Amino acid sequence: MSARTDSLPSLTRAWLILVALTLASIALGKWSAAIPWLPLLMAVVIWIKCAIIADRFIEADRAHPFVRRVVRVFIALAPIALILVTLFGPGIARLLTLK
């Protein structure tokens, strides 16, 4: 078998995990909106989804170590930003206004 057909089950599994995480995120957001630690949980879900996409679809795990580190830092930015905005939203909004 070629490398392309060998990776198909792995990509399908990764895609199914991404779909499941997306559906779980929607369900958590809809039915658990009052939980104070929900943004932290969503940040973890976002980080897991981004790591799966980077490893399975972009193949960052096979890249040069420098590129792999850059991708990992980039992946961490969205969850970190979500947590910061959740904790310090009004302060960040005041800092970023154009007035």
Secondary structure, DSSP 8 states (H G I E B T S, - for coil): --HHHHHHHHHHHHHHHHHHHHHHHHHHHHH-TT-TTHHHHHHHHHHHHHHHIIIIIS-GGGS-HHHHHHHHHHHHHHHHHHHHHHHHHHHHHHHH---
